[in-house]
Amino acid sequence: MPPRIARLAGFGAFAACAGFAALYALFVFITRPTGSSGMDGTLRFLSWFTVAGVVIALLVVHIVIGRQLLTVAKGESRPV
């Protein structure tokens, strides 16, 4: 992979992390309790907890891939 493409793909992976965090924040904002609607406490906790697990897994994978791509862009050997 050319270094320029690897660098752009690495930064894209980090940008995807920001997108995942923003989507999770939007999810929390939508499911928060309000005066006229919202979820009860138990359902809200379970929803936030389970979606957070998926988001954290996606963040970890994208950070690892982004770091590897930036390492390739520098011309260093890829870590195994």
N, CA, C and O atoms as a MOPAC input file, in Angstrom:
PM7 MOZYME 1SCF
protein

 N      0.85600 1    -1.17000 1     0.00000 1
 C      0.00000 1     0.00000 1     0.00000 1
 C      0.90400 1     1.23500 1     0.00000 1
 O      1.85100 1     1.31700 1     0.78100 1
 N      0.60700 1     2.18500 1    -0.87200 1
 C      1.41200 1     3.41500 1    -0.88500 1
 C      1.27700 1     4.16400 1     0.44600 1
 O      0.21300 1     4.16500 1     1.06600 1
 N      2.37500 1     4.80200 1     0.87200 1
 C      2.33700 1     5.49500 1     2.17300 1
 C      1.26600 1     6.57700 1     2.26500 1
 O      0.66400 1     6.76000 1     3.32200 1
 N      1.02500 1     7.28900 1     1.18000 1
 C      0.02900 1     8.36000 1     1.22700 1
 C     -1.37500 1     7.79200 1     1.45800 1
 O     -2.15300 1     8.34800 1     2.23300 1
 N     -1.69000 1     6.69700 1     0.78900 1
 C     -2.99200 1     6.05900 1     0.96100 1
 C     -3.11200 1     5.47700 1     2.36500 1
 O     -4.17200 1     5.56800 1     2.98500 1
 N     -2.03300 1     4.88100 1     2.87000 1
 C     -2.05400 1     4.31500 1     4.22200 1
 C     -2.27800 1     5.40400 1     5.26200 1
 O     -3.01000 1     5.20000 1     6.23100 1
 N     -1.65100 1     6.56100 1     5.06400 1
 C     -1.83200 1     7.66500 1     6.01100 1
 C     -3.27300 1     8.17700 1     5.98500 1
 O     -3.86400 1     8.42700 1     7.03600 1
 N     -3.83100 1     8.33000 1     4.79600 1
 C     -5.21800 1     8.77900 1     4.69300 1
 C     -6.18500 1     7.75800 1     5.29700 1
 O     -7.14500 1     8.13000 1     5.97100 1
 N     -5.92900 1     6.48400 1     5.05300 1
 C     -6.79800 1     5.44500 1     5.61900 1
 C     -6.67800 1     5.41000 1     7.14200 1
 O     -7.66900 1     5.18200 1     7.83600 1
 N     -5.46500 1     5.63600 1     7.66700 1
 C     -5.27300 1     5.68000 1     9.11500 1
 C     -6.02900 1     6.83000 1     9.75000 1
 O     -6.67600 1     6.66700 1    10.78400 1
 N     -5.94400 1     8.00100 1     9.12000 1
 C     -6.69600 1     9.14400 1     9.64200 1
 C     -8.19400 1     8.92500 1     9.49300 1
 O     -8.97700 1     9.39200 1    10.32000 1
 N     -8.59500 1     8.21800 1     8.44600 1
 C    -10.00500 1     7.88300 1     8.26900 1
 C    -10.51000 1     6.96400 1     9.36600 1
 O    -11.65100 1     7.08800 1     9.80900 1
 N     -9.66200 1     6.04200 1     9.80600 1
 C    -10.05000 1     5.15700 1    10.90500 1
 C    -10.24300 1     5.95300 1    12.19100 1
 O    -11.16000 1     5.67400 1    12.96400 1
 N     -9.38200 1     6.94400 1    12.42300 1
 C     -9.55700 1     7.77800 1    13.61300 1
 C    -10.77800 1     8.68600 1    13.48700 1
 O    -11.44200 1     8.96900 1    14.48400 1
 N    -11.07400 1     9.13900 1    12.28800 1
 C    -12.27800 1     9.94000 1    12.07700 1
 C    -13.53600 1     9.10300 1    12.30700 1
 O    -14.54400 1     9.60400 1    12.80500 1
 N    -13.46500 1     7.83300 1    11.94100 1
 C    -14.60100 1     6.94400 1    12.20200 1
 C    -14.83000 1     6.80600 1    13.70700 1
 O    -15.97300 1     6.68800 1    14.14900 1
 N    -13.75400 1     6.82000 1    14.49700 1
 C    -13.89200 1     6.77100 1    15.95900 1
 C    -14.68000 1     7.97600 1    16.45800 1
 O    -15.53600 1     7.84400 1    17.33300 1
 N    -14.39700 1     9.12900 1    15.91400 1
 C    -15.14000 1    10.32900 1    16.30800 1
 C    -16.60700 1    10.20500 1    15.91700 1
 O    -17.49100 1    10.63600 1    16.65800 1
 N    -16.86200 1     9.62200 1    14.76200 1
 C    -18.24300 1     9.40700 1    14.33000 1
 C    -18.98200 1     8.43800 1    15.23700 1
 O    -20.14700 1     8.66300 1    15.56300 1
 N    -18.31900 1     7.36400 1    15.64900 1
 C    -18.95100 1     6.40300 1    16.56100 1
 C    -19.27400 1     7.06000 1    17.89800 1
 O    -20.34600 1     6.83500 1    18.45900 1
 N    -18.35400 1     7.86900 1    18.40700 1
 C    -18.59300 1     8.55400 1    19.67800 1
 C    -19.75400 1     9.53800 1    19.55300 1
 O    -20.56400 1     9.67200 1    20.47100 1
 N    -19.83200 1    10.22700 1    18.41100 1
 C    -20.93200 1    11.17200 1    18.20200 1
 C    -22.27300 1    10.44300 1    18.09800 1
 O    -23.27900 1    10.91500 1    18.62700 1
 N    -22.28700 1     9.30600 1    17.42200 1
 C    -23.52700 1     8.53100 1    17.32200 1
 C    -23.97600 1     8.00900 1    18.68900 1
 O    -25.17100 1     7.98300 1    18.98500 1
 N    -23.01400 1     7.59400 1    19.52200 1
 C    -23.37500 1     7.13900 1    20.85700 1
 C    -23.92800 1     8.29700 1    21.68700 1
 O    -24.90000 1     8.12700 1    22.42400 1
 N    -23.31500 1     9.46600 1    21.56900 1
 C    -23.82800 1    10.63400 1    22.29200 1
 C    -25.24300 1    10.98500 1    21.83400 1
 O    -26.08700 1    11.35600 1    22.65000 1
 N    -25.50000 1    10.86900 1    20.54800 1
 C    -26.84800 1    11.10800 1    20.03100 1
 C    -27.83700 1    10.07400 1    20.57300 1
 O    -28.97100 1    10.41000 1    20.91400 1
 N    -27.40200 1     8.82500 1    20.64800 1
 C    -28.25100 1     7.76800 1    21.20200 1
 C    -28.60600 1     8.05800 1    22.66200 1
 O    -29.76000 1     7.91200 1    23.06700 1
 N    -27.61600 1     8.46500 1    23.44300 1
 C    -27.86800 1     8.79500 1    24.85000 1
 C    -28.79700 1    10.00000 1    24.95100 1
 O    -29.67600 1    10.03300 1    25.81200 1
 N    -28.61200 1    10.98100 1    24.08600 1
 C    -29.45700 1    12.17300 1    24.09500 1
 C    -30.91100 1    11.81500 1    23.77300 1
 O    -31.83400 1    12.35300 1    24.38500 1
 N    -31.11200 1    10.92000 1    22.82500 1
 C    -32.47000 1    10.54700 1    22.42600 1
 C    -33.16500 1     9.72500 1    23.50600 1
 O    -34.36900 1     9.87800 1    23.71200 1
 N    -32.43400 1     8.86000 1    24.19500 1
 C    -33.06500 1     7.96300 1    25.16400 1
 C    -33.09400 1     8.52500 1    26.58400 1
 O    -33.52300 1     7.82700 1    27.50200 1
 N    -32.65700 1     9.74500 1    26.78500 1
 C    -32.66700 1    10.31000 1    28.13700 1
 C    -34.11600 1    10.57800 1    28.56900 1
 O    -34.99600 1    10.75300 1    27.72600 1
 N    -34.35000 1    10.60700 1    29.85700 1
 C    -35.71700 1    10.86900 1    30.31400 1
 C    -36.08800 1    12.34300 1    30.12800 1
 O    -35.27600 1    13.23700 1    30.36700 1
 N    -37.30400 1    12.57000 1    29.70600 1
 C    -37.82700 1    13.92100 1    29.56700 1
 C    -39.13600 1    14.01400 1    30.33500 1
 O    -39.59500 1    13.02500 1    30.90700 1
 N    -39.72500 1    15.17000 1    30.35200 1
 C    -40.96200 1    15.36200 1    31.08800 1
 C    -42.14100 1    14.58000 1    30.52700 1
 O    -43.00300 1    14.13000 1    31.28200 1
 N    -42.18600 1    14.41700 1    29.22600 1
 C    -43.34400 1    13.76700 1    28.62200 1
 C    -43.07100 1    12.36300 1    28.10200 1
 O    -44.01200 1    11.63900 1    27.77800 1
 N    -41.80700 1    11.96200 1    28.01300 1
 C    -41.51400 1    10.62500 1    27.49300 1
 C    -40.14200 1    10.17700 1    27.97100 1
 O    -39.52600 1    10.81600 1    28.82400 1
 N    -39.68300 1     9.09200 1    27.42100 1
 C    -38.38400 1     8.55100 1    27.77300 1
 C    -38.51300 1     7.13400 1    28.28300 1
 O    -39.61600 1     6.62700 1    28.48600 1
 N    -37.39300 1     6.51200 1    28.48200 1
 C    -37.36900 1     5.14200 1    28.95900 1
 C    -37.29200 1     5.14100 1    30.48200 1
 O    -36.85300 1     6.11300 1    31.09700 1
 N    -37.72500 1     4.03900 1    31.07400 1
 C    -37.54700 1     3.94300 1    32.52100 1
 C    -36.07700 1     3.63100 1    32.82100 1
 O    -35.29900 1     3.35300 1    31.90800 1
 N    -35.71000 1     3.67800 1    34.07400 1
 C    -34.31100 1     3.56100 1    34.47000 1
 C    -33.65100 1     2.26200 1    34.07600 1
 O    -32.50200 1     2.26100 1    33.63400 1
 N    -34.35700 1     1.14800 1    34.22900 1
 C    -33.77000 1    -0.15400 1    33.92100 1
 C    -33.51700 1    -0.31300 1    32.43200 1
 O    -32.43000 1    -0.73100 1    32.03200 1
 N    -34.49000 1     0.00900 1    31.61400 1
 C    -34.31100 1    -0.10700 1    30.16500 1
 C    -33.25000 1     0.85700 1    29.65600 1
 O    -32.48000 1     0.52600 1    28.75400 1
 N    -33.21500 1     2.04100 1    30.23300 1
 C    -32.21100 1     3.02000 1    29.82800 1
 C    -30.81300 1     2.51800 1    30.15200 1
 O    -29.91200 1     2.61800 1    29.32000 1
 N    -30.62000 1     1.97500 1    31.35800 1
 C    -29.31100 1     1.44400 1    31.73000 1
 C    -28.90000 1     0.29700 1    30.81800 1
 O    -27.76600 1     0.26600 1    30.34100 1
 N    -29.79300 1    -0.63700 1    30.56900 1
 C    -29.46600 1    -1.77300 1    29.71200 1
 C    -29.15400 1    -1.32500 1    28.28800 1
 O    -28.23000 1    -1.84400 1    27.66200 1
 N    -29.90400 1    -0.38400 1    27.78400 1
 C    -29.65200 1     0.11200 1    26.42400 1
 C    -28.30400 1     0.80700 1    26.34100 1
 O    -27.52200 1     0.53200 1    25.43100 1
 N    -28.02400 1     1.69800 1    27.27300 1
 C    -26.75500 1     2.41200 1    27.25100 1
 C    -25.58500 1     1.45800 1    27.42600 1
 O    -24.55300 1     1.61200 1    26.77400 1
 N    -25.74100 1     0.47700 1    28.29900 1
 C    -24.66800 1    -0.46800 1    28.58800 1
 C    -24.36600 1    -1.35700 1    27.38100 1
 O    -23.20100 1    -1.54900 1    27.03300 1
 N    -25.39600 1    -1.89600 1    26.74400 1
 C    -25.16500 1    -2.79900 1    25.62400 1
 C    -24.65100 1    -2.05500 1    24.39400 1
 O    -23.76300 1    -2.55100 1    23.70000 1
 N    -25.19000 1    -0.88900 1    24.12000 1
 C    -24.70800 1    -0.11900 1    22.97400 1
 C    -23.28400 1     0.36700 1    23.24100 1
 O    -22.47600 1     0.43500 1    22.31500 1
 N    -22.96900 1     0.70000 1    24.47300 1
 C    -21.60400 1     1.12100 1    24.81200 1
 C    -20.60900 1    -0.00800 1    24.56200 1
 O    -19.48900 1     0.24400 1    24.11700 1
 N    -21.00300 1    -1.23900 1    24.84000 1
 C    -20.11000 1    -2.36500 1    24.57800 1
 C    -19.76600 1    -2.49300 1    23.10800 1
 O    -18.60900 1    -2.72500 1    22.75500 1
 N    -20.75400 1    -2.34500 1    22.25500 1
 C    -20.51800 1    -2.41900 1    20.81400 1
 C    -19.66200 1    -1.24600 1    20.35300 1
 O    -18.73700 1    -1.42600 1    19.56100 1
 N    -19.96200 1    -0.05700 1    20.83700 1
 C    -19.20700 1     1.13200 1    20.43500 1
 C    -17.76100 1     1.02400 1    20.89800 1
 O    -16.85500 1     1.38600 1    20.14700 1
 N    -17.52200 1     0.54200 1    22.09800 1
 C    -16.15200 1     0.38700 1    22.59700 1
 C    -15.38700 1    -0.62100 1    21.75400 1
 O    -14.21500 1    -0.40600 1    21.44600 1
 N    -16.03600 1    -1.72100 1    21.37800 1
 C    -15.37200 1    -2.70800 1    20.52600 1
 C    -15.00200 1    -2.09500 1    19.17700 1
 O    -13.89900 1    -2.31600 1    18.67700 1
 N    -15.91600 1    -1.32600 1    18.58600 1
 C    -15.61700 1    -0.66500 1    17.31200 1
 C    -14.48800 1     0.34900 1    17.45600 1
 O    -13.63100 1     0.45100 1    16.57800 1
 N    -14.47900 1     1.09800 1    18.55300 1
 C    -13.41100 1     2.07200 1    18.78300 1
 C    -12.04900 1     1.39500 1    18.89400 1
 O    -11.07200 1     1.85300 1    18.30200 1
 N    -11.99200 1     0.30900 1    19.64900 1
 C    -10.71900 1    -0.39000 1    19.83300 1
 C    -10.19800 1    -0.91700 1    18.50100 1
 O     -9.01500 1    -0.76700 1    18.19500 1
 N    -11.06500 1    -1.52700 1    17.71300 1
 C    -10.64500 1    -2.07200 1    16.42400 1
 C    -10.15900 1    -0.95700 1    15.50100 1
 O     -9.13300 1    -1.11100 1    14.83800 1
 N    -10.87200 1     0.14800 1    15.44800 1
 C    -10.46800 1     1.23300 1    14.55900 1
 C     -9.18100 1     1.90600 1    15.03100 1
 O     -8.38300 1     2.34500 1    14.20200 1
 N     -8.96600 1     1.99600 1    16.31800 1
 C     -7.71300 1     2.56600 1    16.81900 1
 C     -6.53500 1     1.66900 1    16.46800 1
 O     -5.48600 1     2.15600 1    16.04700 1
 N     -6.70100 1     0.36700 1    16.63700 1
 C     -5.61400 1    -0.56600 1    16.30600 1
 C     -5.30100 1    -0.52100 1    14.81400 1
 O     -4.13600 1    -0.45600 1    14.42400 1
 N     -6.33500 1    -0.55500 1    13.98200 1
 C     -6.11300 1    -0.50700 1    12.53900 1
 C     -5.50200 1     0.83300 1    12.13100 1
 O     -4.59300 1     0.86600 1    11.30100 1
 N     -5.98200 1     1.92600 1    12.69700 1
 C     -5.43000 1     3.24000 1    12.37700 1
 C     -3.96700 1     3.36300 1    12.74200 1
 O     -3.17900 1     3.92900 1    11.98500 1
 N     -3.59700 1     2.83200 1    13.90400 1
 C     -2.18900 1     2.88900 1    14.31800 1
 C     -1.31500 1     2.05800 1    13.39500 1
 O     -0.20600 1     2.46900 1    13.05400 1
 N     -1.80500 1     0.88900 1    12.98500 1
 C     -1.03700 1     0.05100 1    12.06600 1
 C     -0.87300 1     0.72800 1    10.70700 1
 O      0.20100 1     0.66800 1    10.10800 1
 N     -1.92400 1     1.36700 1    10.22400 1
 C     -1.82800 1     2.05600 1     8.94000 1
 C     -0.86300 1     3.23900 1     9.00800 1
 O     -0.12600 1     3.48400 1     8.05300 1
 N     -0.85600 1     3.96500 1    10.10900 1
 C      0.09100 1     5.07500 1    10.24200 1
 C      1.52100 1     4.56100 1    10.35900 1
 O      2.45300 1     5.23200 1     9.91600 1
 N      1.70800 1     3.39400 1    10.94400 1
 C      3.03600 1     2.78000 1    11.00900 1
 C      3.50400 1     2.38800 1     9.61000 1
 O      4.66700 1     2.59000 1     9.26100 1
 N      2.60000 1     1.83000 1     8.81300 1
 C      2.92800 1     1.48400 1     7.43200 1
 C      3.25500 1     2.74600 1     6.64200 1
 O      4.15900 1     2.72800 1     5.80600 1
 N      2.53800 1     3.84000 1     6.88900 1
 C      2.77400 1     5.08800 1     6.16500 1
 C      4.15000 1     5.67200 1     6.47500 1
 O      4.74400 1     6.34200 1     5.63000 1
 N      4.66200 1     5.41800 1     7.69100 1
 C      5.98900 1     5.92000 1     8.04900 1
 C      7.10000 1     5.08500 1     7.42000 1
 O      8.25600 1     5.50700 1     7.39600 1
 N      6.75900 1     3.91200 1     6.91400 1
 C      7.76100 1     3.04900 1     6.28900 1
 C      8.37400 1     2.06600 1     7.26700 1
 O      9.30100 1     1.33900 1     6.90800 1
 N      7.88400 1     2.02800 1     8.47900 1
 C      8.39600 1     1.08200 1     9.46000 1
 C      7.79100 1    -0.29000 1     9.20300 1
 O      6.79400 1    -0.42200 1     8.49300 1
 N      8.40600 1    -1.30500 1     9.79100 1
 C      7.83200 1    -2.64100 1     9.63700 1
 C      6.55700 1    -2.75000 1    10.44900 1
 O      6.42400 1    -2.14500 1    11.51300 1
 N      5.63100 1    -3.52400 1     9.93500 1
 C      4.33300 1    -3.67900 1    10.59300 1
 C      4.47200 1    -4.55500 1    11.83900 1
 O      5.10900 1    -5.60700 1    11.77800 1
 N      3.88200 1    -4.13700 1    12.97700 1
 C      3.90000 1    -4.99600 1    14.15100 1
 C      2.95600 1    -6.18000 1    13.94100 1
 O      1.92500 1    -6.06900 1    13.27700 1
 N      3.33200 1    -7.28900 1    14.51400 1
 C      2.51600 1    -8.50200 1    14.35100 1
 C      1.55300 1    -8.63700 1    15.46800 1
 O      0.78100 1    -9.59500 1    15.50500 1

